[in-house]
Every structure is written in structure tokens, then in C-alpha cells.
Amino acid sequence: MYKQQVLKILFDVGERGMSAALLSKHVYNLNCTFFFQPDVDEIRRWVWSYLQRNARSRRPLIERTGRHGYYRLSKRGVTFVRQQQMSLYDASPEDENAGEAPKQEVDTSPGLFD
């Protein structure tokens, strides 16, 4: 649910990592809108459990730092996030023209007052 946001925030923070409390505040702020405010406690529980589950797995994307309650991306996690970002920006030659406005052809027919 919030996995991509957590990984992106930890990628931006870098080697020093971030506390779980501050990370959950960032995720909460990313999901707040004028018309919808998610439950703070739900986000905090989700982020905390995601960090703990992932830090304990065999091939973790996230690892603990030396400080209590601080987490950062592992080497594998950094590679994973970079691959995801590159896949977003990779475009085939057909897709490059998709974002451009269609070219208008010049009208060479005689006008009304010519």
C-alpha cells in the first residue's frame, strides 16, 4: 500500500537513514489531501510492521542502522529502487512521440479572399 513511498523516501535520505516515526510522518503527509486525511495510527502501524518484517527477511531491501529505530535501504534496496525509477523513464521510440502534440499540416488550399 505505502511500500513505494517508503522506499522512495529512504532512497532520498541515503546512507544515514531515518527514524521509523519520522518516516511514518512523511508517508502520512504524502497521502493527505484537502478532502481525505488517512488515519495516522494506521499508517504508523503499517510502516513500523513493514520495516520490521523487511529488515528481518533473508534478502532485505531495508536494514537497520546503528541507531535505535533508524532504518535505511540496503545495497539490494538501492539497486531495486534505481531499477524501478529507470523503468519509469525508459521509453521506446514509439512512446517518445506520444507526449508531443500532433503536428498540424499547413493548409495550402486557396482562401476565400485569394
Secondary structure, DSSP 8 states (H G I E B T S, - for coil): --HHHHHHHHHHH-TT-EEHHHHHHHHHHHH--SS----HHHHHHHHHHHHHHHHHSSS-SEEE-SSTTEEEE-HHHHHHHHHHHHHHH---HHHHTTTS--------S--TT-
